Amino acid sequence: MEQRSWTQTQLAQHLGVSQAWISKVCRGIADTGLARAQELLSRVGWEVRLSPSVEEPVERREFLAAAATVVFVPSAASSNPYLDPDYVRTLTDSLARGRYELGGMPLTPRALAHTRQVGALQPATLSTQLQEAASDLMYQVSITLYDAGKLAQSEHASTMALDLAHHAQDFPGQARAYDALSRVALYRKDPTRAVQYAQRGLRIPDLPASRASSLHMRLGRALVAITGHSSDARNALEIALDTRGLSPFAEAALGGDVAIGLSQLGEYDQANLLLDKAAKAMGQYSPLFQAQYLGRQAQTAIRAGQPGLTAEYMGTLTRALPFVSSARVNSRVREILHRTNSWNQISEIRVARERLHEMLTPETPPS
């Protein structure tokens, strides 16, 4: 209100709430709650970000300093900052960090704006450096929109990332784009296309170990969904899991993603061990990833027919939900609620269901 010189009535109109409610919040009588605050502020171009109360790591301070440099130092591309590779790379880092902290839903307007800006460029006229930077940005846009449930827009951004990487002859960038396309195809319940995209990515030469492992994981999870391919799926997942030399972040994320495929193959014990490790490890990196793996743990316990363990995981997931705003996590919560309905006569399940339902964040329908 102060920044834009709005009255309470004007703010209420922009947020889609009543003036009386705005008045109560201003007087400290009403509390939005974190998830509600994220959703409302995103409507007027703001976002909520979590930061440690102690001194931040050097890496983050350096990132913020670099961002300030990119924003405030004039460059030859000042008429259109999207023509500056350093600026585009900083946008990519910012979008990725925001998704790790918040989830994709609050970042959707920003991601769509990046799509429009990059879409207005002519890939063939750009420098190789800018083509690579723009491809990386569109990959992050794709993952952000995927998490927000905007699947058509996510697929479009992945295709843009692939086109830019082809122009740059950027092989890792091409593999990254195929990874994203496989992810979206599987979520749209098209496992055959998901397999094809993963296989195309794996045919790219000189893949980094992290990307090859991710593509094998995508291949395995897609094959799980195709009748008669359980053995091939298991082999692909094992190849992914055997990858060495990954960072702690990449190793935890990969293990959690492989566990999803193993759970669908009925290997519940191994899946749960991997998911437990991923959920604990990801807490220090990403509230979003932690919530995703906690949800997968609950789903695995449901498949294994373990109501007590399911209630425990549902309780932990409930505590994680206020920190993220993700259509995928919401979808997982709704599935958990649906699949535990038959256990509602169990008191601990009934209480867990009620608390989990209260924590669902509002969202628009997926595209």
Buried (B, 14 or more C-beta within 10 A) or exposed (E): EEEEEBEBEBBBEEBEBEBEBBBEBEEEEEEBEBBBBBBBBBEEEEBBEEEEEEEEEEEEEEBEEBBEEBEEEEEEBEEEBBBBBBBBBBBBBBBBBBBBBBBBBBBBEBBBEBBEBBEEBEBEEBEEEBBBBBBBBBBBBBBBBBBBBBBEBBBBBBBBBBBBBBBBEBBBBBBBBBBBBBBBBBBBEBBEBBBBBBBBBBEBEEBBEBBBBBBBBBBBBBBBBBEEBBEBBBBBBEBBBEBEEBEEBBBBBBBBBBBBBBBBBEBBEBBBEBBBBBBEBBBEBBBBBBBBBBBBBBBBBBBBEBBEBBBBBBBBBBEBBBBBBBBBBBBBBEBBBEBBEEBEEBEBBBEBBEBBEEBBBEBEEBE
